[in-house]
Amino acid sequence: MGRGGSAKPVTKERILSSVGLAYRASLLTSGFDAVELALHSGAVGLLILSTDGSEKQKQKLVRIAREEEVPLKEFGTSEELGRAIGRDSRIAIAILDEGFAGKLKSMIDEYSNVLPDKAE
């Protein structure tokens, strides 16, 4: 049909759909323990943290991600991230494929840039 997928706006649904695709392609791991293990092993291309997860757990993962020089983004609620991969709530998702990690990072950045400023 149409040409050029870049004209399509980045929406939360598109990002969550891409997370689901990464899950089905076995390119991610999720859940605190699995993500922590993946971070320590150096296998993570992007860490995605929910906006509503446990601050204590998120801080621990952020510390490890910084030590391992893994890019990280905060995106979606734990329920949205879990639903994207057909699971229960997830506070953390680790994208294991560098190419997919770069694509998702760009999408989240683009989505964040089109959001109006929140007064929180």
HUZIJO-V967775 format. One record per helix or strand of 3 or more residues. SS is the DSSP state (@ for helix, = for strand). FROM is the first residue (numbers start at 1). LEN is the number of residues. Records with the same first field share a line. If there is no record, write none. Layout:
SS: FROM-LEN + FROM-LEN
This chain:
@: 5-3 + 12-13 + 32-10 + 55-13 + 78-7 + 98-17
=: 28-3 + 46-4 + 72-3 + 92-4
